[in-house]
Amino acid sequence: LMEPVTLLPMQPLLTVLMDLAEEWAVAWAWAEEWAWDGAEDLAEVDEGGKFYD
């Protein structure tokens, strides 16, 4: 009888943690890509003296 009681509160928490982990993974991938784009943009600025998008 105790098992369902302890499992019930854990289920939403687990779901929330999974959602957070997924969002973090997406945010990390985006930040990594943005950092690479930024580095490439900086390299282009250094080379040409102008900013190309």
N, C-alpha and C positions, 0 to 999 in steps of 0.2 A: 504493500500500500504506500510505502514511503517513496518508492522509486519514481512513480509518475509525478509526485509532488516536487521532487528535486529536479526532474528532467524538464518539466514544463517551463520554469523560469529560465533554464539554460538555453532552450531552443531559440527564443528571440535574440538572446545575447549572441549566440553563435551566428545567427543570420546577420545581425548587425556587424559583427566582427568580419564576416566574410565580405559583406558589402564594402566595409571600410578598406579591407585589404585590396579589393578589386579597384576601388577608387584610387587608392595610393599607387597601385601598379600603373593605372592609366595616367595619373598625374606625373609619376616618375618618368614614364616613357615620353610624355609630352615635354617635360622639363628638359630631358636629355636631348630630344630632337631640337628644342628651342635653343639650347646651348650650342649645339652643333651649327644650326643656322646662324646664330649670332657670331660664332667664330668665323664662319665662312664669309659673312657680311663684313666683318672687321678686316679679313684678309683682302677682300675686294676693295675696301676703302683704302687700305694701305697701298695696294698695287696701283689703282687708277686715280686715287685722290678724290674720287666721287663715290657716292653711295648708290649702289644698284640693288634694287629689290629682287 
